[in-house]
């Protein structure tokens, strides 16, 4: 079966077509600037790339352009959309209602839309994508929603509750949900397979490190804690996000500066993190250049980021009562050997020790960077959220249990 994987943003639509017999990516692409001037589609095969400027007033026109690219021209990979067995969608915030991947129905779309206050930038875009897919492909095409929050739904109340009046949880859903769950799930399963063990027998800390970053404690194949919270702002310091701070700081700064709540929220989400501290960039690659140049604020930002990750690994080892494996993934986790070195340095007391030669290697799906005398396995794994979405979609439409 061929599965079309979709990730919708408010003005974008990413796609991959995957042949599930071999899990081969037949093509991938991106529709940009939906609803804006200068909209275009970029379509990629292993041996070619095509970009075409097309007006996309809505996501429906973007889906129609995807169909055209898939079925016609030099980048054609199928003869007809009837060859697509199902569509798998990335869902960001499933709240407490959606604890696993689910077949899309009108009821699901309504419930997902009702969760929009918890993810105002992502859920409305997902709803647009679902409705546009139904319009272009017809309601007979099976659609499956795979939720970023679902893998974290196994957290116990002591991990997901905040120390606020309990009625805020009951009335408004204020609790820790966690994000990047599809990535954490993929790499934890890949780590177990590589180690030749069942997920139930392992205690793993997974570090998804990119412009957005999160850490998860995966004990026996289930998440018991994760760094992001009710929103993706919590936890680690990130590219432009502050991560965890003293809750009194926003109110104090609003009094000092006269900023509104919306302006303060913008500062915390878009002007903080690596960019805010360094004054250089939110991109870790730019930051590394500045560090090499000896720019003090860049060095401080880099040190803070590495320190944050180290603290989470240690605390999650304590929470799980042991540690068998640490996994690095995401753009920074997979490509920045300096981050991995700094995070794992002086962690021998936990059994973490890295082989520095292997740590410099890149480009492998799984790179075992554990030193010969390291007791805890340290792995670098190329995450693949799209494949995880496709696997869940295939399982659901064929009536199998999702792993």
C-alpha positions, 0 to 999 in steps of 0.5 A: 500500500502507498501512504501519503503523509501530510503535515499542514501548517497555517501557510504550508503543506509538507508531503511524502508518498511512501510505498509501505511494502519497502518503506521507500519514499517515492517522493516528497515536497512542500507547498509554501505561502498558502493564502499569500502572494508568491506561493509555490510547490517544490516536488522532489524525487531521489534524482530530480527536483521541480519548483512551480509557482502556483496560486494557493488561495487555500489548502484545497488548491495546494492539495490539488497541486500535490495531486498534479505533481504526483500523477503528471509531468517529469516528477510523476510517481503514480498514474492515478490517486486511486493508487494511494491507499490512505492519507496520514496526517500529523496532529499536534495537540490531541489533548486528553481525548486522543491517546493514540492514532485515530481514523478521521471522522467528522466527529474527530475533526470537530473534537480536534478543532475544539482543542485549538485553544491548546495549540492555536498555531497548529490545530486550526491548520490541521483542521484545514488540511483534513477538510482539504484532503477530504475535498480533493481525494473524496470522503472514501479515502481513509484519513488517519490522524497521528498525534504528537501528544499521544506517546506522552499520554502514558505519563502518570498524574504526578508527572503531568499535573501542575501545582495549581488549583485543581479546578484549572485542570478540570475546567481548562485542561491545564496540565503537561501534555508534551510534544514531539511524541512521534519522534520520541516514539520512533527513536525509542523503538529504533533504539530497542531494535538496535539493542536487540531488546524489547522496549519493555525491558529498557529505560531510555532518555530520548533527546529531540534537539532542533529549533524546538527541543524536548527530552522524554523519559521512556521506561518500559516503552512508555513515557513517564515524563517529558520536558515540554508542558501544556505548550511547546514553550516549556522545558529546554531552552530552544532556538527562540523559546525560553523554556522553563523560567520563574513563573513570576518573571512575565508579570514582573517584566510586564510591569517594568516595560508596559508590555501586554500579555500578547507581547510578553508571549511573543517575547517568550516564544520568538525572541528568547532562547539561543537567539535572545541570550546570544544576540546572534541567531536562533540557528545552532550552526550560526551560534557555533561559528560565534562560539569559535570566534569567542563571542561571550554571549554566544558561549553563554547561550551554548553552555546554557543549552548543553547544561539544560539537556544534561540536567534533564538526562540526570533527573530522568535517570533518577525518575526511572530508577536507572538508565540503559540508553540515551538517544540524540535525534533532531537536527541538532541532536543528529548533526552537532557533535559538540552538543553531544560531547558537552552533554555527556561530559562528566557523566561517567557516574551514570555510566555515560561515556562517549567515544569521541571518534565515533561522535564525530561521524555523521550520516548513519541512520544509527550511530553508536557513539558509546565508549568501550567502557561506557555502561549506558548506550549512547545512540545517534538516530535519524528520526523519521516522523513521517515513516512513523505516521505512515506505519500507524496509518497502515496499521489502522486502515488494515485493522491492525493494532498500533505498536 
